């Protein structure tokens, strides 16, 4: 990192402490004294263009966030393997008792493109991770329309995987937890939410709800040919 880049980071840290924190100090102190009680677990892609707090208008203490390449949910197998995303889901549901889980993908997702086109041989962990998108891929080349649909299909796939987590399934079926699938279209500045009743993604500006589970399999109905 250049000295200029390091200086910029230091400047931002100082700005937070001297400018933002004093205006919200009581909120931070309350969060320490009373603990955190977020109502939403936000599972989002690591992409720098996706900023959960900007999209939701949330403040400190409102979102429990886990991010990874592609916003993927590993299958629940009860093998006690070490995985940060799985641990975060269990902690959010069992310890924090969140009321909502959001899975948020986005347009122009590098993970989805890489799932079609491959990654360098040295990225052995990334190769294994991208297999989590396999069931969302289409039998076509990676044209823009195919990529957009795959991004959305991948979101619904993660919702289906969440329902295989026993603590998630139990709370969803008990009416204590809802699942929400979002696709953020970066260039339009709009979230498209998955409507479980219609089986389609709708712009938040016209959707009647933010999407709730449990989910049936995502089936596309129009039969369009995506690519030549």
PEBEL-V612031 format. One record per helix or strand. SS is the DSSP state (~ for helix, > for strand). FROM is the first residue (numbers start at 1). TO is the last residue. If there is no record, write none. Layout:
ss: <SS/SS>
from: <FROM/FROM>
to: <TO/TO>
//
This chain:
ss: <~/~/>/~/>/~/>/~/~/~/~/>/>/>>
from: <3/25/40/52/63/84/100/110/124/144/166/178/190/200>
to: <23/34/45/56/68/95/106/117/136/162/173/185/195/203>
//
